[in-house]
Each structure stands twice: as C-alpha cells, then as structure tokens.
Amino acid sequence: MERRSWFGRRRRRKAQGGGGGEEVVVDGSEIRELVEDREAFGMLVDREFRQLHADGDGRLPVRELRHAVADIGAALGIPEQGAAPSTDHIYSEVMSELAHGKSQGEGEVSKAEFQEALSDVLLGMAAGLKRDPIVILRIDGEDLRDLVGGSRYEPEAAAIFSRVATASEDVALRQCLLAALQQLTVDHGMPPASDTWVLNNIIEPALQLLPADQLEQPVSRDGFFEQLKKLLGAIADRLQEHPVIVAHTESTYDGSGVKRLLANKFELDKLLHSIWKDVPAERKNKASEEYIRAALDKMADAASLPHYGAVNQVDAVVNEAIKKANADDGKSVDESEFKKLLTDILGAVMLQLNNAPIIVSTNTVLHEPLAASSILTTSSPME
C-alpha cells in the first residue's frame, strides 16, 4: 500500500508552449470529484480527524483545525497565508467555516461537524478555483534559455535597459542586473526574483560566475547586454539543476461579473434579501460605510469581484463608488433604500471597471512538495 495524492493524480500536466517547463492547472474540478466520491472522502475525513485529535474522545479542539486548513491550501497550491493577499481571504473563510463561529481556538467540533464543514469548504474552494484557477508552474530554465538564444533577447534587453538605467553614470552593473531580473516574469521563464530562496540559491550563485570587477563598474549599454545574457544563461543552468515551483494566478476585473449579476433580477433580489436579513437589527436604520462595505463583500463572489482587502486597485474603485453614493454619511435607510444603495454602488463599480479593467497577477514560490500534504492524500494501491 502506498500513499498517493488525490489531487496530484487528477491534475492534467501539459508542456508550456515553446518551452520545456510543465504546468498544472488547478481549477477545482478535482476537488468536487473528491467530495462527491463518498468512499474516498469518508476515508479522508476519518484519517485526518484521527490524526488531528490525540485523545480519541471524539471531539477536536478548534485550534487544531488550523493544521488542516494549512494542509488544504498547500495541497491545492494556494500560496501560504500572508504570502499573497489575493488568496489570503480563503484561509480566513475556511477557518471560520470549520470553527462554526468559535473564536480564538475555544470550543470543540465533532467528527460529523468536521466532515460537514470540510465538505462545504472544499466545494467553496472548488467554485473559487473554477472562477480563478491557480497554475502551478515548474520552471526549469528551458524557457529562459530560449529567450537568451533567440531573436527576442535584443529587443527585450533594450526595453529593460531603458527602464532600469538612470541618467547617473555611477550606477553599478550589478545593481542594473538585479533590477533587470525584477523586470522578467514567469512568461520569460524567470521565477520571482524577489523571493529570498530564489535570490540566495539561484541568482547569487549565478552572479558569482560573472567578472567581479565588472559588476562594480558603472554600467554601459553594451556591457549590460553582454553580462545580462551571461547571467540569464547561468540562471538557466541553476534552474535546470534546481527547478523552482511557482503558483501563478491571474485575474481580470472588467465589470462583466457585476453586469451579469445586475441583469439577473431573481438572483440579485435573493442575494439582497439575504444580506438585509443578516444586518443586525440595531443597524438596519442607518447606512454606515462599514456595513455597506461588509454587504458588498458578501456579494463579491456572485459579482466576480475580489474580497475587500485582497486587491488594492479594486478596493479603490469600491471606495470611490461608496463615496459617490454618499453611503458613508450614516443616513437612515429602510430595506428598499438599502438594497437600492447597494445596487447603485455595484452599477458604479461596473462602469468604472468596464472603462478601465484591472488585471492582477501573483507569482509565489512553493517551497514544499505538493504531494507531501497530508490532508489530501489517501492510502490505496497505486494504479
């Protein structure tokens, strides 16, 4: 009997166009398959619940659930909490669901509660990943080597030099090369140069292969072109020996999701009714900015918007729409006025995003093998 990753077995691997690296698209379909497979999901719940609680009394301390939540994220390729604001909200939502409102690690959950909550959490993750898939990239140097050896290098290097070089003649070549690496992306075959592990284990060893005296000299255009090519070649060699796994997300917020929601009167009315019902009684007669923003956050998934605090650019659009709607003056509103206010704010957000779409991408280095995660592995024979 061997342990295997349920999610790893079902991921579809495909070569990147024109390169040798691999990518895995995590779109949530495998999660739904797992939850719907009652036998496999039951085995997962049994094993994880048994591992998480040591005294065997049938109850699990809420604080122990954090380990399960961290394992879920790692197995799905979601960047660890604190690494990527665009996915951080997933962890807080998962923990809230699993804890059933219990705070600060107090209280316990039964196995049945654990199974029900885990099912809801995974299905919620599946829906989110269907909307915003995570692409797991294995960067092994081939794409970077293709860049250096192909016709794209000269124009790319020229464009980068124009951005990183300054009017000062005292800028050292080393400084410009490091700045240049920040300009390269996973599309070029370069892992995030800002990552400490990448800097210490890929970039610095490659820099040591360049002439030390030249690195501290003032930069010239020809010298930059020549040494950048050598540096990228050395980095490609390091990546061939030590491939880097990167979780890549890319989301476009153009208002289309808001438009679909506003056009579906039945769904919109149902959502607005649910939100109004959840507003505390003492707050129902006053429209504060805090509760308007909380209400909009509850509509985020249905409107294909990020949760507040995840994307600063979208937050700014929402804040401006709230301001224009005078929703921050604490005026008294009844149910119909409250719903109209939310609808008007969403309409303003839709128009702004339609005129100026916001594109957000994140690249996070994964430092642990995905298959090592415990929460999403089952014991069964290898096929």
Summary of the structure (lengths in Angstrom):
residues: 383
radius of gyration: 24.9
end to end distance: 10.9
largest distance: 72.8
contacts: 1154
relative contact order: 0.14
helix: 58%
strand: 13%
